[in-house]
Amino acid sequence: MARSVDKRGTGGRVMKEPKSRRSTRGAVQVEYAFLLLFVMVPSAAVLLIGGRLMYQTYTDTRTAILSSMP
Protein backbone atom coordinates (compact mmCIF):
# COMPACT_ATOMS: atom_id res chain seq x y z
CA MET A 1 0.00 0.00 0.00
CA ALA A 2 1.41 3.40 -0.97
CA ARG A 3 1.95 5.98 1.72
CA SER A 4 1.66 9.69 1.07
CA VAL A 5 4.86 11.45 2.05
CA ASP A 6 5.42 15.18 2.19
CA LYS A 7 7.86 16.16 -0.54
CA ARG A 8 9.11 19.29 1.23
CA GLY A 9 11.68 17.48 3.34
CA THR A 10 9.87 16.43 6.51
CA GLY A 11 12.32 13.60 7.08
CA GLY A 12 10.05 10.84 5.77
CA ARG A 13 7.15 11.53 8.11
CA VAL A 14 3.78 10.49 6.80
CA MET A 15 1.39 13.41 6.33
CA LYS A 16 -2.32 13.12 7.04
CA GLU A 17 -4.62 12.89 4.08
CA PRO A 18 -6.75 16.02 3.60
CA LYS A 19 -10.46 15.77 4.30
CA SER A 20 -12.46 14.59 1.39
CA ARG A 21 -14.39 17.19 -0.55
CA ARG A 22 -17.59 15.32 0.07
CA SER A 23 -17.46 15.84 3.85
CA THR A 24 -16.58 19.51 3.38
CA ARG A 25 -19.48 20.03 0.98
CA GLY A 26 -21.80 18.28 3.40
CA ALA A 27 -20.75 20.61 6.21
CA VAL A 28 -21.37 23.65 4.03
CA GLN A 29 -24.81 22.37 3.07
CA VAL A 30 -25.66 21.86 6.74
CA GLU A 31 -24.56 25.43 7.51
CA TYR A 32 -26.77 26.79 4.73
CA ALA A 33 -29.68 24.69 5.96
CA PHE A 34 -29.29 26.12 9.48
CA LEU A 35 -29.00 29.64 8.06
CA LEU A 36 -32.15 29.14 6.04
CA LEU A 37 -34.06 27.62 8.93
CA PHE A 38 -33.07 29.96 11.75
CA VAL A 39 -32.59 33.29 9.93
CA MET A 40 -34.28 33.46 6.56
CA VAL A 41 -37.59 31.76 7.32
CA PRO A 42 -38.37 33.95 10.38
CA SER A 43 -37.22 37.07 8.50
CA ALA A 44 -39.51 36.26 5.58
CA ALA A 45 -42.42 35.67 7.96
CA VAL A 46 -41.83 39.03 9.67
CA LEU A 47 -41.67 40.81 6.31
CA LEU A 48 -44.84 39.11 5.15
CA ILE A 49 -46.78 40.04 8.29
CA GLY A 50 -45.33 43.57 8.41
CA GLY A 51 -46.03 44.11 4.72
CA ARG A 52 -49.62 43.04 5.13
CA LEU A 53 -50.11 45.48 8.03
CA MET A 54 -48.42 48.31 6.11
CA TYR A 55 -50.63 47.69 3.08
CA GLN A 56 -53.76 47.71 5.25
CA THR A 57 -52.70 51.00 6.86
CA TYR A 58 -51.97 52.46 3.41
CA THR A 59 -55.39 51.54 2.03
CA ASP A 60 -57.18 52.86 5.13
CA THR A 61 -55.30 56.17 4.96
CA ARG A 62 -55.82 56.49 1.21
CA THR A 63 -59.54 55.89 1.61
CA ALA A 64 -59.76 58.46 4.40
CA ILE A 65 -57.88 61.08 2.38
CA LEU A 66 -59.85 60.53 -0.82
CA SER A 67 -63.24 60.46 0.93
CA SER A 68 -62.64 63.83 2.60
CA MET A 69 -62.22 65.60 -0.75
CA PRO A 70 -65.34 66.98 -2.42
N, C-alpha and C positions, 0 to 999 in steps of 0.2 A: 504494500500500500504506500502510495507517495505521500510524503509529508511536505507541507508548505513551509518554506524557510524564507526568512527575510533576507533580501539580497543586499541590504545596506551595511552588512558587516556586523551582525549582532552576535557573532561568535557561534553560529550554528544553533541558536535557540529557536524553537518552533514558535511561530506567531499564531495567535488565535485567528480563526476564520472570521471574516466580517459577518454581521447578521445578514440573513437572506433578505432580499428585497420584499418578498412576500410578507414577512412579519412586520417590516417597516410600513408597508402600504396598509396593512391591517390596522396598525396603531393609528395611522393618520385618518383612516375611515372612521374609527371609533371616536377620535377627537371631533371630527366633523359631525358625527351623529349626536354627540353630547352638546356641541354648540347649537345645533339645530333644535334639539329638544329643550334645552334649558334657557336659551337666549332668544332665538328667532321666533319660536312658536308663541311664547308669551308676548313678545313685542308686537307681533302681527295681531294678536287678539286685542291688545290695548289700542292699537291704531284703528282696528275695525270698530271697536266700541266707541272710541273717542270721535272717530269720523262720523259715525251715525248720529251721535249727540250734536256735533257741530253742524251737520246738515239740517237737523231738526230745528236748531236755534236759528240758523240762517233762514229757513223757510218761514218760521214764525215771525221773525223780524221783518222780512220782506213783505209778508202779508199785512203786517201792522202798518208799515210805511206806505204801501200802495193803497190801502183802504182809507187812510186819512186824507188823501188828496182828492179834491173834487173832480 
